[in-house]
Amino acid sequence: MNTQIEEFDMNEILKQMEDDDTDLIIPHIIHYHENFTIKELLLICDYYGFGKELKTSKCNKDTIVQCLVHFESKSENNDIVFKRQNMWFYINELKNDKFMKKYVLW
C-alpha cells in the first residue's frame, strides 16, 4: 500500500476540479458541506497530510471541500481514503457506545 501523498498544490487542484466529472463529485461536495464543520474537514485533511497547507492559506469551507473531494476522487488515493473512512466509522461507533464513549478523546 502506497500512502505517500503527492505535493499539495491548491491552484492545480482547483484547475483539475473543473475538468473532473461533476456528476460524481457533486454528491460528495454536498455531503461534506452539509455534514461537516470546517474544523472536522481540516481534521480529515490533516489525516491525508495536507491540512497544514490549507490552514496556512486560510482557505474557506468551499475550497477545503473542493480540495478534499479532489484528493478522495483520485484512484491512487483509494487505500488511504478507505482506511480513513474505516477509522472515522470506528471512532463514531466508540463515541456512540454507552460504556466506551468515556474512553474516546475526540
Long-range contacts (C-beta under 8 A, 24 or more apart in sequence): 1-79, 1-80, 2-76, 2-79, 3-79, 3-80, 5-48, 5-49, 5-50, 5-77, 5-80, 8-50, 8-53, 10-53, 10-54, 10-57, 10-59, 10-63, 10-67, 13-66, 13-67, 13-70, 13-71, 14-63, 14-66, 14-67, 16-70, 17-66, 17-69, 17-70, 20-70, 20-73, 24-73, 25-69, 25-73, 28-69, 28-72, 28-73, 29-65, 29-66, 29-69, 32-65, 32-68, 32-69, 33-61, 33-65, 38-64, 41-65, 41-68, 44-68, 44-84, 44-88, 47-84, 47-87, 48-77, 48-80, 48-84
